[in-house]
Amino acid sequence: MTTPDRLDTWSIRIAERAAPKESGFAAQTARAYAAGGAPRRNLFSSPGQAAGGMGGGAVAVLPAVLDGLAYAAESLKSALGSPELNNLLSATGLLVGLRAQRRAEAATRRPGQDDGTALPGDGAPPAPSPGPPPSPSSPGPSPSPRAVPGDDEDGGGDRDGGADGDDEDLSSASPGARPGALPGTAAPSGGAAPGSAAPTVDVVRAALRMSGRLRARGLAPAGRGGRRPGCG
């Protein structure tokens, strides 16, 4: 495109925005303004007034617009070439591109995939749904009963030393108890040294049962000031 063609194209564009009524002869006006000298001065001259008339004719707007653009050309060049405007245009272009990309992704995304749930047939297992919250009035897990040392399987209430106490072999109350050993001691298991292993729970419970039955019969264990069986 040659320089006159560019001049005609831009003059028509400027006239369509600034003076639409003068777009028909915008190319001739721009060429006369670019030529300078008398042709440019004639664009701003007005004919003389006629006697009894309102004036010789209307003043064109496009020459004034071209004159203003010519004076502001240097300032426009500095503004358009400044790094600030370059950064502003780059940021604006980036935001517009991101917005267009997000709109395109939203248009191609199938319904039901934007909230993280998979559709049937996608090959992914469905997301587990949360269960109902526990009711505050629902009872919690009941605590397991704790064994009280010294309680008997009979309930601990019958300690009169009846026939069940006479028939029970005290030495067989615990599998690890030694014959003739004191209550609270157990036979060493395996190859452990005597007295090195702590008494098991069964041995302690058997000793507590024996002590309770002796107290029920009026006998105290040895070492507590009571009388031993067979002692008057």
C-alpha positions, 0 to 999 in steps of 0.5 A: 500500500502506497502512502496516498492509499494509506492517507486516504484510508486513515482519513476516511476512518477518522472522518467516520468517527469525528465528522461522519458528514464529511467522510465523502470528501475526507480523502481530498481534504487529507491530501490537501492538508498533507500538501501544505501551503496554500491548499492547507490554508484554503481548508481553514479559509471562509468565504466573505459575507454577502450583504443581508446573508448569514454567511458564505458557507459552513466551516468544515470540521475534518481540517480542524481534526487533522490539525489537532492530530498533527500537533498532538503527534509527538505526544501520541508517539511518546505515549504509545511508545512508553513502557507503562502503556506497554505493560498495561496493554500486556496485562490487559491482553493476559487477562482477556486471554485467561478469561477466554480460556476459562470460558472455553473450558466451562463450555467444553466441561460436561455437567456434573464434573465441575463439583468434583463428582464423577459421572457414571461411565467415567471409570472413576468410583463415585465419591463417598457420601458423608453419613448422617451425624450421630444423634446427641441422644444416642447412648455411647458404648457401654464400658466393660465391667472391671474385675474387683480383686477379692470378688468370688465367682459366687458373687462374694456374698456367701462366705460362710465356708460351706461345702463348696469351700471344703471340696475345692482344692486350694492348690488347684486354684491356679495352674502355676501354684506350687504345692505348699507354697505361700499365697501370692507365690507362683512356680517359675515358668520355663527356665526363669530363676525362682522369684524373678517372674512377677505373679500372674493375675490368676495367682493373685486372684486365687490368693485373694479368694483364699484370704477372703474365705479364711476371714469368713471362717474366723481365721486370719492369714499368717503374719496378721495377728490371727490364729492359724488353723489347728491352733487353739 
